[in-house]
Each structure stands twice: as C-alpha cells, then as structure tokens.
C-alpha cells in the first residue's frame, strides 16, 4: 500500500476526484480534507479562541498565533516565522527571486499571493468591504487596519511606556524612545523621525531647503 502511494508521486496519478468541483488529488487524506470545504465540516477546534479548522495542520499553525511560537528562522537575518511557506517567501527578499509573472504588465512577484494582489491593480477588484462605511480594499489586512478608525481599537502596546497604538503609529512612536531618525533630507542633511518633512519638500527638490530651521 505504501509503495503504491509513493509511486503515485512519480506517475502524477490523481485517483481521488471531487464530484463537486472536479478537482483531483493524489492522496486520500488530501481529498477528504478538501471535501470539508464543500460540506463546511470543521472538526478541529482551537481551545483558546474557539475558531475551527478543516484539518489538524491548519489548527497547529493557528495555535502558534496564541503561543507566539515561530519555529522557522531565516539564517540570513534571523527573522522567524510560524509558517514555513512564509519563511520561503521571505527568503526571496534576500535572493531577489521572483517566480510569478503578471501576464498583463510583465511585472514579476516573489509569491503567488503578491501576484494575486498585484492583479487587482489591473482589474480594480477590491473584494474586502467595510461594514460601517462601505469603503473597499484589495487585501483583508488593509480592511482590518481601516476598521480600527471606526472602533478606536489600538491593539499594539509600547513595551517601554505601555501606551497603545495602531501598528503603524507604534513603529513611529518607538523612535521617541530609540532616538532613531531614519528619514534624511538630501538638501539640508537633517534627519527626522517622520517622513513628513521630506514629503513637504519633494516638489522643490532643486531649490534650497527652506524648512530646515523649522525642525
């Protein structure tokens, strides 16, 4: 039995076919997991938050959100990830590898997800809609960030002083503790915590910087 299952890998045989969508699979386990997408069955429960999943591996990845476990580490920069696929996508930021090409404009992307999001710039598709104001977004994470403008939620706390912020504002706030000023003006050689100074002078790049004495 196990020899036959292994041989299927080499022959590309897909003996398990879904009657609902005609998708086929090499292994029975993958087929049974797929069927749950149609039946709605989610037998694997997260004991922490109650969210349910179709398979044990998805539950295991989800639990890492609660535990903070990130077992997959980048040997180049040390950044860690809970999901191996996310690590593989991250590694391409170091290698510059871009496997996925846009058929419309030819732009190459490092992941299938990035390609999908990029394609929406051509189609105009914004599938994620805010229930409160109706504003639409191309990706779900942008919608979740937007919703906090309605709820006032600030889920990210500063480890130094305890103040709470949105994710973007937390990164900016940290600079008040570290003294980091990552934005440098090419005209006056001054550095700033925020990009606002550079944005204000970018249209007059050829003129002397008249704002340097304001900061």
N, C-alpha and C positions, 0 to 999 in steps of 0.2 A: 504493500500500500504506500509506504513512504517513498519507495523507489519510484513508483508511478507519479506521485505528487511532485517529486523533484524533476522527473523527465518532462513534465508539463512546462516547466520554466524554459527548457531548451526548445521545445516544439512550438511554443506560443499558443498551444491549445487552450481554449476557454470553454470548458464544457458546461459551465453553470450560467444560464441565461435568465435574465429578469423579464417576466412576461409583461410587467407594467411599462417598462421603458426600453426593453430590448438590449440593455447593457449586459455585457457578459464578463465572466470572471474566471480566473484560473483555479481559485481555491474556494471550497465550500464555505469556509469561515467568512471570507470577504463577501461572498454572495449573501449570506444570512445577515450580516451587518448592514449591507446595502438595502435589503428588503425592509428593514426597520425605517428607512427614510420614507417609504410609502405607507407603511402601517402606522407610523407615529409611535411605535413602541420604543421606550427609553428605560431599560431595566436597571441602569447603573446610576445610583443616587449619590450626590455629594452630601455627606453628613453635616458639613459646615453651613452651606447656604441653601441646600435643597434643590439645586439645579440637577437636571437629569441628562443622561447621555445614552447614545445607542451602543457604545462599546467601551470596554474597560480602559483601553489606551487613551481615549479622549478624556475619560474621568481622571486618569492618573495625571495627565498634563494639566487639567483644570485645577486639581488639588494643589499643584505647585504654586498657583496664584495665592492661595491662602498661607502656605508654608514658607513661601519666598525662596523655595529651592530652585537653583539654576545650575544643573549638573553639566551643562555643555559649555565649555570655556574656549574662547579664542586664544590660540597660542601666540598670536601676534601682538594683541593689545590687552589681553586679559579680561575683556568683557565677557560676561556669562549670560546664558540663555536657558530658559526652561524647556524649549523645544529644539530638537536637533535641526529641523528644517530652517528655523530662524538663524541658527548659527551658520548654516551653509549659505544662506542669503547674505549674512553679514560678512562672511569671508570674501565675498566678491567685491566688497568695498575696498579691500586691500589689494586684491589681484586685478581689479578693473574689469573682470569678466562680465560680459553682458550677453546672455544666451538668447534673450527673447527680443524679436524684432517686430516693430509696428508696420503692418502692411500698408498703412495709409501714408506715413511720412518717412518711414525707414529708421526712425529712432530706435536704438537698442536699449533694453532694460535688463536689470540684473535678476528680476524674479517675475513669475507669471502674474502675481498679484499686482506688481508695479505696472506691468503691461496692461492689465485689465483696467486699472485706474487711469492710466495714460489714454487708453482708447476713448474714455469718456470725454476727454478734451475735444475729440473729433465729433463724437455723437451728440454731445451736450447732455448726456444722461446724468441725472442726479437722483438716484433711487432712494436716498435717505431723507425723509421729510420730518420737520419739527412739528409735533402735535400742537404746540402752542401758537406759533406764528406762521407756520406753513413754509418757512424757508427750507430750501433743499440743498443737499450736499452730495458730493461724489463718493465720499467714504464715510463709514459709520463712525469712526473715531472723531471726525470733524463735527458730526452731529452731536455726539456726546459732550464735546467741549462747548458747543454752542448752547446746549440745554442749560448749562450752568449759568448762563447770563440771565435766564428766567428764574432759576431756583436759588441763585446766590450761593450755591454749593462751592466750597473751597476745600477740596479733599487732600491737598498736599501741604503738609506741615513742615516748617523750617526746624531742622534738628538743633539749631543753635539757639533760637529765641522762642520757638513754639508758635509763631504766627502762622496763619493758614493762608494759602493762595491757590489760584489755578496753577496748572503745571508751568505754563509759560511765565507767569509772574513770579513763581517760586525761583526759577532759574535766574531771573533778573534780580530778585531780592537777595539771593546768595552773595551777589557781588558786593553788597553793602558790608558783608562780613569779611569776605576774602580780599576786598580791595581791587579785584580784577577789573580791568578796563580793556575789553577786547576790541573795541572799535576805534581805530586810529584815523585821524584826518591827514590825508596826503598833502594838504596845503599848509597846515599850521603845526603839524607834528604832535598835536594834543591827542590824548586818548580818553575814551568815555565808556561808562558802564552801559549806556543805551545807544541805539543806532540813530536816534532822533536827530542828533547834530549832523551826522553825515547825510541823512535824508534831506535836511534843510538846505544843504549847500551843493548837493549833487548836480543841480541845474546850473550852477555858476562855477563849474569846476575850473574854468580858465581864469577866473578872477581871484584877487587876493581874498583870503578868508577874513570876513568882517565879523565873525561870530566868536572868535577865539577868546575875546575878553569877557564874553557873557557867561562862561562856564568856569 
